[in-house]
Amino acid sequence: MSVEIISKQAHSKGKVYTITVRGETVKILFLFHAIERVKKWKIKEEIVAETLLLPEEVVTGHRGRYIAHRRYGSHLIRAVYEYEEGLPILLTVYCPHRERYFEGGGVYEDKIFKGS
């Protein structure tokens, strides 16, 4: 795995995850709703972090939000996020079949981790 969660800190809206990726540290707020979706879909937190920080593509969603995509088998992790005062905030995550949303990769409307 390319990313490692090194700590989680309580926040009024969820948990702030401190993650290392390629020798750098990044903080991302996972909202309570997103944490529940991770559990519902039985996705490892590291997979969600990898999708956010090392996506295959990032597209723009509703209300100026971003959607990071990363393929895993026949499915796609879709991680919907936005920023608040510069902090990336994971709003929700789900795991549909990849042919429904994957656009082919290489499109980056945004990048949380600029080192990728």
N, C-alpha and C positions, 0 to 999 in steps of 0.2 A: 504494500500500500504506500502511496506517495505522500500521504498526509498522516499526521498523528495528533490526536486530541490530547493536550497536556494538562488542561484543567477546565473546570466548569464552575462558574460563579453565579450565585443567585442574583436575579434581577427582578424588578417589580412586574415585568412583562414576560419573563421566561428565564432563560439561562444564557449567560455570555460564555461562549466556548472560546478557549485560547487554543489555537491550532498551529502546528509547525508544518511548513511546506517548503521543500527545497532550501532548508536552512534559515528561513524567515518565519516570523511569528505574525499571525493574523488573528483578530478577534471578530467574532460574528455572534450576534444576538439571535438565538433560536426562540421564537415566541412559543408560549404554552401550546397554542394550536398546532404549530409545526412539530413540536415534541410529541404530541398525541398522534399526529399523522405518521411520524417515523415508527411509532409503536404499532399503529394499525396496519401499516403496510409491511411491517417486520423488516425494515431496512436498517442496516447497521449505520450508526451515526457517522462512522468514518467514511462510508460510501457517500453519504449526503455531503460531508465536508469536501470530499474529493470532487464531487459534482460541482459544488460551488466554486472551488478554487482552481480546478483543472478541467473545466468543461470542454466538451467537443464543439459546442456552439452555445451562444447566448442570444436569445431573441427578445424583442420588446413585447411586453404584454399590455393588459389594460391598465389605465391610469399611470402610465410611465413606469410600470414595474418591469423587472427583468426576469427571464426564465432561463436558467442554466440547464442544459441537456447533457447527459452522458449515458451511453448505451451499456447495458449489462445483459448479455444474452439476447433474447427476443424482446426484452423490455427496455424502457427508457426511464431514467430518473429525471423528473421535472422538478426543479427547486425554484420556487417563486420568491423573489427577494426585492427589496428596495433599500434605500439609505435614509438614515435619520442622523443628522449632524455628522455625516461622514462615516457612521458605523453601519456596516451591512446588517440587514435584518431579514432573517429567513421567515417568510410568512406562512408558507405551506409547502408540502412536498407530496408527490405521488408517483406511481409507477405504472403507466399505461404501456400498451404494446408500442414498440418504437416506430412502426410504420405510420402510426396515426399523427405523430408530431415531429419526428426527426426530419430536418430539412437538408441533411447531407453533410453537415459539419463545416467548420471553417468560418462561420459567420459569428462575429463578436460585437454585439451592440454595446457591451460593457464587459469589464473584467474586474473582479474583486482583487484577485492576485495578479498584479501587473508583471510578475516575473515569469509567467508562463508563455 
